[in-house]
């Protein structure tokens, strides 16, 4: 095994074209870190950089299996391949981002529909029902805070409780409502569209 580590890139490529997995492994370990650093420097994402390097090596293996790969500067060849894969990745990301932006614009424009007031009323009814299901004191604190816009200090004075109790009650109410409404509103959103 030690003698295969001493082979030149050209000799390793020759062995790879004959199906030598150990020669391929030597090339991989010889250049993996360098190519990963090159990809990561551009992408700034660990997994994407690993994927790019893996794809480059898979392509190297596939090309070498079809025809003998002859290059004077294998590291330059591999760095160019990584650079091209990075550009492809960035291009796909930009396309996906553009698509998502245009989709969001479409959704935002579609929001102005005639049934929007009906959906808004339905959602408000669901929210009101969830608030009514809160324990009495928690509901009173929550409504004074959110509907009458009183400060925690004003609520504490009005209900003759401490500021900390007001804060705790509002936090608990929000936690309960988030759980209840998160599921209901997401289902409502899916089925209304």
Protein Blocks (a to p, Z undefined) as FASTA:
>chain_A
ZZmmmpcfklmmmmmmnopaklmmmmmmmmmmmmmmmmmmmnopaklmmmmmmmmmmmmm
mmmmmpccddfblmlmmmmmmmmmmmmmmmmmmmmmmmmmmmmmmmmmmmmcfklmmmmm
mmmmmmmmmmmmpcfklmmmmmmmmmnopafklmmmmnopafklmmmmmmmmmmmmmmmm
mmmmmmmmmmmZZ
